[in-house]
Amino acid sequence: MTIKEYSFEKLTVWNEIRDLIRLIYSLTSIFPIEEKFGISNQMRRSAISIGSNLAEGSSKKSSKDQSRFYNISYSSLLELLSQTIVCKDLNYIDEEKYFAIRNSIQSISYKLNSLRNKATEKANIDNSNFK
């Protein structure tokens, strides 16, 4: 049986996001129990949102819609960065894990920005054709 591969699955950034999600789930699983429904849950939701919005954006027909979902994905990425900084401040993660997450976020942010910018440029070109 052949399984269809969707466009977002072919993106390098998608695989980087999957790696980041696994890292976040692994790290948050050892956070204090009182954080189970606090920062652990928020970080997991942010990480999942990055990939989910990338996938949803890739399915949109209009470049404007694609750009909007890539922007939401990017916003979730920065939300995760903020949460990671707080975790370091609270000593839930050490320097090594902090920098591993931060480096992953930096790499993903460049790629998401590129996707968002390309979609925005295309949307602007498409809109100028209607004037």
N, C-alpha and C positions, 0 to 999 in steps of 0.2 A: 504494500500500500504506500503510495506516494503522499507525503504531507506537503501541503502548500506552504511556502514560506512567504510571509507578508513583508512589505517594504521596510517597515521599521526593524524587523528582525535582521535585516541585512546591514544595518547601520553599526559602525564601530561603537558609536556612543551608546547604543542600546546594550551591548555586551558590557561596557564599562559600568553602566547603571546597574545591571544585574549583579556585577561584582560588588558594587557599593551596597546594594540592598542586602546581600549575603553578609557583608562585613557589619552593617548596622544591626542586623538581626542577631548575629553572633555576639557582638559587644553588649547589646541591650539585654541579652538573656542573663547576663551576670550582674546587672545593676541591682541595687537594693530592692527588696520586695515592695517597699512602699512606693517605688517609682513605676511599678507595673502599669498603672493607669495614668501615670504622669508623663514624664519626659521620655520614658521608653516607648510608650504608645505613640507619642507625638513624633518621635524620630522615625519610627517605623512607617507611620502614615505619610510623613514627608518624603521618605525614600521611595515608597510605592507610588506616590503621586508623580514623582519625576518621570518614571517609566510609563505610567499610565497615560499621562498627558502627551508624552512624546508619541506613543502609539496612536492615541486619538487624533493628534494633529496630523500625523502622516496619512490618515484615512480621509482627511477633508479634501474636497474638490477645489475650494477656493484658496488662493494663497493667503488671503486675509485671515481666513479661519485657521489655516495652518500656523501662521505667525502668532495668532492669539494663543493657541494651545502650546506652542513652543515657549511662549512667554510665561505661561502658567507653570510649565515644567521648570523653567529657569528660576522662577520665584520660589518654587518648592525646594530647589537645590540650595538657594540662599537661606531659606528657612532652616534647612538641615545644617548648614554651616553655623548659623546662630546657635542652634541647639547643641552642636558639637562643642562650641566655645564654652557654653554654660556647663556642659559635662566636664570639661577640663577644669574649669573654675571650681567645680564641686568635687574634684578628684575622683570622678567616676571612671575616667580614662586617663592613661598616662601619656607622656609626651610622644612616644612612638606611635601609639594608636591615633592620637590627635593628628599627627602629621600624615599618617597614612590616609586618614579620612580627608584631610585638607588637600592633599595632593590629588586624590581621586576627584574631589569636587572641582578643583582648578582645571583638571583635564576635561572633565565633563562640561564645565561652564564654557570653555572655548568652543567646543563642538556644538553645544546648544545655541550659543550666540551666532555661530556661523549659519546654522539651519534657520534660525529666526530672521537673521539679516537677509538671507537669500529669499525667504518667503515674503518678507516685507518689501524688498526691492521688486519682486515679481508682482506683488499686489499693486504697488505704485505704478508700475508699467501698465498693468492691466487696466487700472483706473484711468490713466491718462489717455487710453485708447477710446474711452467713452466720452471724452470732452469735445 
